[in-house]
Amino acid sequence: MSVYAVVFPISVGAWYLARRFFATPPVVTEALRRRRHVLLAPARTAIGLLIVIDGGSFRL
């Protein structure tokens, strides 16, 4: 369990740095600002379906 306590914050930090690197150029920032509502709904739906299916609570 202590391994998770070390690896999880490192992984979160890596995702944060990746976001800062990829999402801060002005072209990307403007595109995300204009299309955020279109991109966010499918992304959240996909993540939710992945959790439900992978968790075994819904079988296809």
Backbone hydrogen bonds, N-H to C=O, Kabsch-Sander energy under -0.5 kcal/mol:
donor,donor_aa,acceptor,acceptor_aa,energy
5,A,1,M,-1.5
6,V,2,S,-0.9
6,V,3,V,-0.7
7,V,3,V,-3.0
8,F,4,Y,-2.5
10,I,6,V,-1.2
11,S,7,V,-2.6
12,V,8,F,-2.5
13,G,9,P,-2.3
14,A,10,I,-2.1
15,W,11,S,-2.3
16,Y,12,V,-2.2
17,L,13,G,-2.4
18,A,14,A,-2.4
19,R,15,W,-2.4
20,R,16,Y,-2.3
21,F,17,L,-2.2
22,F,18,A,-2.7
23,A,19,R,-2.5
24,T,20,R,-0.7
29,T,25,P,-2.7
30,E,26,P,-2.4
31,A,27,V,-2.0
32,L,28,V,-2.6
33,R,29,T,-2.1
34,R,30,E,-1.9
35,R,31,A,-2.0
36,R,32,L,-0.9
38,V,35,R,-0.6
39,L,35,R,-2.1
40,L,36,R,-2.6
41,A,37,H,-0.8
43,A,39,L,-1.5
44,R,40,L,-2.5
45,T,41,A,-2.3
46,A,42,P,-2.6
47,I,43,A,-2.2
48,G,44,R,-2.5
49,L,45,T,-2.6
50,L,46,A,-2.4
51,I,47,I,-2.2
52,V,48,G,-2.4
53,I,49,L,-2.9
54,D,50,L,-2.6
55,G,51,I,-1.8
56,G,53,I,-1.0
57,S,52,V,-1.3
58,F,52,V,-0.8
